[in-house]
Amino acid sequence: MRDFVDGTAFNYEQGQRSRKLFAAVVLAALDDAIADDKKYGNGPEQIARWARSRDGREVLSCAGIDPNERVVKGLMEFVSKGIRTSVALSREESERRAAAMDEAEAA
């Protein structure tokens, strides 16, 4: 019984690591699309084409993201904002957004 529990825990951890790896691929695709948007102006279309492709849908699924049209629109919106993923995921950016929301609610 103990071996079964250890094996299950190990498989769960491996699955979590795999999801994180594929999530990193999604973040890299977003960064590439943002770079394309700044350089060529076609970033949202690029990320949409990738997310709708067979490879993109597979990567999104492996990252734990349901590859539906709502997700594609969200990715396109994120790319159109032009904020790199490393900046968007930083604590300072989160705090700045929260402060901006508080100011908007107070007004």
C-alpha positions as CSV (number, residue, x, y, z in Angstrom):
1,M,0.0,0.0,0.0
2,R,2.8,2.4,0.9
3,D,4.4,1.8,-2.5
4,F,1.1,2.7,-4.2
5,V,0.9,6.0,-2.3
6,D,4.5,6.9,-3.0
7,G,4.0,6.1,-6.7
8,T,0.9,8.2,-6.9
9,A,2.6,11.1,-5.2
10,F,5.6,10.8,-7.5
11,N,3.3,10.7,-10.6
12,Y,1.4,13.7,-9.3
13,E,4.6,15.7,-8.8
14,Q,5.8,14.7,-12.3
15,G,2.5,15.9,-13.7
16,Q,2.8,19.2,-11.9
17,R,6.4,19.7,-13.3
18,S,5.2,18.8,-16.7
19,R,2.4,21.4,-16.5
20,K,4.8,24.1,-15.3
21,L,7.1,23.3,-18.3
22,F,4.3,23.7,-20.8
23,A,3.1,26.8,-19.0
24,A,6.6,28.2,-19.6
25,V,6.3,27.4,-23.3
26,V,3.0,29.4,-23.4
27,L,4.7,32.4,-21.7
28,A,7.5,32.2,-24.2
29,A,5.0,32.2,-27.0
30,L,3.3,35.3,-25.5
31,D,6.7,37.0,-25.3
32,D,7.5,36.2,-28.9
33,A,4.1,37.5,-30.0
34,I,4.7,40.7,-28.0
35,A,8.0,41.1,-29.7
36,D,6.4,40.6,-33.1
37,D,3.7,43.1,-32.2
38,K,6.4,45.8,-31.4
39,K,8.4,45.0,-34.5
40,Y,5.8,44.1,-37.1
41,G,2.5,45.1,-35.6
42,N,0.9,41.6,-36.0
43,G,1.4,40.1,-32.5
44,P,-2.3,39.4,-31.6
45,E,-2.8,37.6,-35.0
46,Q,0.4,35.6,-34.4
47,I,-0.6,34.3,-31.0
48,A,-4.2,33.6,-32.2
49,R,-2.8,31.6,-35.1
50,W,-0.5,29.7,-32.8
51,A,-3.2,29.0,-30.2
52,R,-5.6,27.7,-32.8
53,S,-3.0,25.5,-34.4
54,R,-2.7,21.8,-33.5
55,D,0.6,22.4,-31.7
56,G,-0.7,25.4,-29.8
57,R,-3.8,23.6,-28.7
58,E,-1.7,20.6,-27.5
59,V,0.7,22.9,-25.6
60,L,-2.2,24.8,-24.0
61,S,-3.9,21.5,-23.0
62,C,-0.7,20.2,-21.5
63,A,-0.3,23.4,-19.6
64,G,-3.7,22.9,-18.0
65,I,-5.4,25.6,-20.1
66,D,-8.6,24.7,-22.1
67,P,-7.8,25.8,-25.7
68,N,-11.1,27.4,-26.5
69,E,-11.9,30.7,-28.3
70,R,-12.3,32.6,-25.0
71,V,-8.7,31.7,-24.2
72,V,-7.5,32.8,-27.7
73,K,-9.2,36.2,-27.2
74,G,-7.6,36.6,-23.8
75,L,-4.2,35.8,-25.2
76,M,-4.7,38.3,-28.0
77,E,-5.8,41.0,-25.6
78,F,-2.7,40.3,-23.4
79,V,-0.4,40.6,-26.4
80,S,-2.1,43.8,-27.5
81,K,-1.4,45.4,-24.1
82,G,2.3,44.9,-24.9
83,I,3.4,44.1,-21.3
84,R,6.1,41.3,-21.2
85,T,5.1,38.3,-19.2
86,S,8.0,38.7,-16.7
87,V,6.8,42.3,-15.9
88,A,3.1,41.3,-15.8
89,L,3.8,38.5,-13.3
90,S,6.0,40.6,-11.1
91,R,4.8,41.7,-7.6
92,E,5.5,45.4,-8.4
93,E,3.2,45.3,-11.4
94,S,0.4,43.6,-9.4
95,E,0.7,46.2,-6.7
96,R,0.6,49.0,-9.2
97,R,-2.5,47.6,-10.8
98,A,-4.2,47.1,-7.4
99,A,-3.4,50.7,-6.5
100,A,-4.8,52.0,-9.8
101,M,-8.0,49.9,-9.3
102,D,-8.4,51.4,-5.7
103,E,-8.0,54.9,-7.1
104,A,-10.5,54.3,-9.8
105,E,-13.0,52.9,-7.3
106,A,-12.5,55.9,-4.9
107,A,-13.2,58.4,-7.7
